[in-house]
Amino acid sequence: MENGSEELFNGFWPIMKRFLLLLLPLWVFLIGYSAGLNIIIAAILAGLSVSLVAVFENLKLRRENEFAENGNNVIK
């Protein structure tokens, strides 16, 4: 069963998702740490940033599915 994520961003999404899952928490942690946040708080924010990738993917898939379904309207 396909989830359609392979077609996001013209097929570039699976590669981009792997890099984001790896680098986004690191970036968030380093930004938080350099901003003077406590290490624990910066680590918690970095861990929460991983879920943003999944939320973004779900929103993008919903929009693409709605757009595709709008073209399939047939009067029955």
C-alpha positions in Angstrom: 0.0 0.0 0.0 1.4 3.3 -1.0 1.3 6.4 1.2 2.1 8.9 -1.6 5.1 10.5 0.2 7.4 9.4 -2.6 5.7 11.9 -4.9 6.1 14.9 -2.7 8.4 17.6 -4.1 8.8 15.7 -7.3 10.3 12.6 -5.7 12.9 14.5 -3.7 11.0 14.2 -0.3 12.4 10.8 0.8 16.0 12.1 0.6 15.1 15.4 2.1 13.2 13.7 4.9 16.2 11.6 5.8 18.4 14.7 6.0 15.8 16.6 8.0 15.3 13.8 10.5 19.1 13.7 11.0 20.0 17.4 11.0 17.0 19.3 12.2 17.4 18.2 15.9 21.1 19.0 15.7 20.4 22.5 14.3 17.6 23.2 16.9 19.9 22.0 19.7 22.8 24.1 18.6 20.6 27.2 18.1 19.0 26.8 21.5 22.4 26.2 23.2 24.0 29.2 21.5 21.0 31.3 22.5 21.8 30.6 26.1 19.1 28.0 26.9 19.8 25.3 29.4 21.2 22.1 27.8 18.2 20.0 29.0 15.7 22.5 27.5 17.6 22.7 24.3 17.7 18.9 24.1 13.9 18.7 24.7 13.2 21.2 22.0 15.5 19.3 19.6 13.6 16.1 20.3 10.3 17.8 19.7 11.5 19.2 16.4 11.6 15.6 14.9 7.8 15.4 15.1 7.6 18.6 12.9 8.9 16.6 9.9 6.1 14.1 10.3 3.4 16.7 10.8 4.7 18.6 7.7 4.5 15.4 5.7 1.0 14.6 6.8 -0.2 18.2 6.0 1.4 18.1 2.6 -0.1 14.7 1.8 -3.6 15.9 2.8 -3.3 19.0 0.6 -2.2 16.9 -2.4 -5.0 14.3 -1.8 -7.6 17.1 -1.6 -6.3 18.6 -4.8 -6.4 15.2 -6.6 -9.9 14.4 -5.3 -11.2 17.8 -6.5 -10.4 16.7 -10.0 -12.3 13.5 -9.6 -15.7 15.0 -9.0 -18.3 13.1 -11.0 -22.0 13.6 -10.9 -23.7 10.3 -10.0 
